[in-house]
């Protein structure tokens, strides 16, 4: 049995389609940030990282994480 993919809506009212690689799970984010998943859970517990839940699972929007990283970067003066 063959299944057809539904086509995205066209026209004025069409919403931006979210790509699956825009949403990260805890293990995916840990790989992206090159840290241990427990570090991500620690940040979640302290409400230090932007995230949302789907059921009981945490998810992260990549663009929001990238902005969070930029804002959290400390710029030091070169000596």
C-alpha positions in Angstrom: 0.0 0.0 0.0 1.5 3.4 -1.0 1.0 6.5 1.1 1.1 10.0 -0.4 2.6 12.8 1.5 0.3 15.7 2.1 1.3 18.8 0.3 1.9 22.1 2.2 -0.8 24.7 2.0 -0.3 27.4 -0.6 -1.6 30.9 -0.6 -1.9 33.9 1.7 -2.9 32.0 4.8 -0.2 29.3 4.6 1.9 29.1 7.7 5.6 28.4 7.7 6.3 24.7 7.7 8.6 23.7 10.5 11.4 21.4 9.3 12.1 18.3 11.5 15.7 19.3 11.9 14.6 22.6 13.5 13.4 20.7 16.6 16.0 18.8 18.7 15.6 16.2 21.4 17.8 16.1 24.5 20.3 13.6 23.0 20.4 15.6 19.7 21.0 18.9 21.6 23.7 17.3 23.7 25.5 16.2 20.6 25.0 19.6 19.0 26.4 21.4 22.2 29.1 18.6 22.7 28.0 18.0 26.3 26.5 15.2 28.3 22.7 14.8 28.3 22.7 15.1 32.1 24.1 18.7 31.6 21.0 19.5 29.5 18.7 18.0 32.2 20.5 20.1 34.8 20.0 23.3 32.7 16.3 22.3 32.3 15.9 21.8 36.0 17.3 25.2 36.7 15.2 26.8 34.0 18.3 28.0 32.4 17.7 26.8 28.8 14.7 27.5 26.5 12.7 24.4 25.9 9.2 23.0 25.5 7.5 19.7 26.3 5.7 17.3 24.1 4.0 14.9 26.5 6.8 14.1 28.9 9.7 14.7 26.4 11.7 17.9 26.2 12.2 19.6 22.8 14.3 22.5 21.7 14.0 24.8 18.7 17.4 25.1 17.1 17.1 28.8 16.2 16.1 29.6 19.8 19.0 27.7 21.2 21.4 29.5 18.8 20.0 32.9 20.0 20.3 31.7 23.6 24.0 30.8 23.0 24.7 34.2 21.3 23.2 36.1 24.3 25.0 34.0 26.8 28.4 34.4 25.1 30.8 36.6 27.1 32.9 38.8 24.9 36.4 39.5 26.4 38.8 42.2 25.4 41.9 41.0 23.6 45.1 41.6 25.6 
